[in-house]
Amino acid sequence: MTAQAQRPINVAQTRDAVPISSRVHWIGALDPTLRTFDIILKTANGTTYNAYLVRGQDGVAVIDTVKEKFSDEFFQRLESVANYDDIRVIVLNHLEPDHTGALPELMRRAPHARLYISHKAQRMLKGLLKQESFDFTPVTTNDTVSLGDCTLRFLNTPYLHWPDTQCTYLEEEAILFSGDAFGCHFCDPRLFNDLVGDFRFSFEYYYAHIMRPFREHVLAALELIEPLHLKIIAPTHGPILRDQPARYVARFRELTEPRLKKESTDKTLLVFYLSSYGNTAKMAEAVYAGASEIEGVRVSLYDLEGGAVEPFVDLIEDAEGIALGTPTINGDATKAMWDLLSSLVVINLQGKVGAVFGSYGWSGEAVGMLEDRLRGLKVRVPVPGIRVKLIPTEEELEACRQFGRQLAEIMTDKQKPKVIDFEDL
Ligand SMILES: Cc1cc2nc3c(=O)[nH]c(=O)nc-3n(C[C@H](O)[C@H](O)[C@H](O)COP(=O)(O)O)c2cc1C
């Protein structure tokens, strides 16, 4: 790191571009008053929209832009180090509006620029720009663009965190422009990770809410990123990671590991229930008892009346099956069940087994509603749910035990889910 790069800076006091290496400048914007991002994310001290400018012998590349509202700041920083006529390349690593807001105006101002986006971004670009259309070149892993003495190489990293996302690697400077990956909502005008305040919480929080739902895609991206020689990671939000960038890549690898390590080779079935008069509770105990008879399945029973649902997210991520028991209340399933299911959007549920049961008084909509939601979350629902009118009889409890056995057998491959073949009817 050079002495110049280490000097404390405060980008809030200037509209100049900030050098991050001999060929690269930061030309982004600060948004220090933001407290909620994209509706779902809280931020304690705002965010930054990071955009970068690369100067090569044969011209200039701009990598990402900013949210439209911050265009003036972006253009002022850009103009402090480049002329629009010199811009040959514009790369969008991610098309979300906080990075493409200034794109239409930039394309108008830079007549010789060509736009480079991922293949999956093509249709998204149409959806975003509506009225305007620009020529572009779709790129994928190992495609390159040369600026004479330096080369931008693209890495196709879809779903980090939209389908269109990619990273761009500046080979000669070993800088990875990583889009939203390795980013976080943290606004500190000192800009570089070795100068800003402690942003570990924001980094972890951002991963948990934005990257964690796409764990498989993060793993695929890491296969491309880990072999790279990295001097700097330049994400689209938060500090620029020039001090020990590999540490953040390693942290991503760690974060893709399941939070709870499996304690045994047994499959795990989690039975959750809520019950006002004890009817669904009796059914839950019967489901639990039936499933427990099957070897190779560890079954747990949880009453959701006990409190918050968040602690169960990690457990569910680690489990092979979940069974949900709820009464029908006012034509719906109970709120705690919906809370549990909505808290699962941060994990991948594909391939898990799900099942629903519950007591009802007259209409009994809850079981079907939760089954639909489970399917919507890509959970397999191989056994039709059980509904019991009011107090379960001994016969009905036996059906619940059988329901539990059946689930456990499917989870341990002792039983294949029944497929109705119309040819046999
Ligand atoms: C406030 C309230 C609203 C209810 N609404 C419905 C309803 O819309 N449809 C229905 O089938 N049963 C309804 N029920 C009946 C319950 O589903 C029924 O009493 C069930 O057996 C309760 O099971 P539990 O003991 O597991 O809570 C309602 C019960 C209560 C107390």
The ligand as a Gaussian input file, in Angstrom:
#p B3LYP/6-31G(d) Opt

LIG

0 1
 C      -61.189000     -16.983000      17.625000
 C      -61.448000     -18.283000      16.916000
 C      -61.688000     -18.286000      15.538000
 C      -61.909000     -19.477000      14.870000
 N      -62.087000     -19.435000      13.514000
 C      -62.283000     -20.597000      12.848000
 C      -62.459000     -20.588000      11.443000
 O      -62.453000     -19.562000      10.780000
 N      -62.631000     -21.772000      10.813000
 C      -62.626000     -22.961000      11.486000
 O      -62.745000     -23.996000      10.865000
 N      -62.467000     -22.982000      12.821000
 C      -62.306000     -21.847000      13.520000
 N      -62.129000     -21.860000      14.866000
 C      -62.234000     -23.138000      15.589000
 C      -60.887000     -23.760000      15.889000
 O      -60.197000     -24.029000      14.721000
 C      -61.139000     -25.051000      16.661000
 O      -61.670000     -24.723000      17.951000
 C      -59.932000     -25.945000      16.805000
 O      -60.325000     -27.161000      17.314000
 C      -58.922000     -25.325000      17.744000
 O      -57.826000     -26.176000      17.814000
 P      -56.706000     -26.006000      18.905000
 O      -57.215000     -26.523000      20.199000
 O      -55.561000     -26.787000      18.421000
 O      -56.394000     -24.549000      18.964000
 C      -61.927000     -20.690000      15.577000
 C      -61.659000     -20.681000      16.954000
 C      -61.433000     -19.501000      17.609000
 C      -61.162000     -19.526000      19.102000

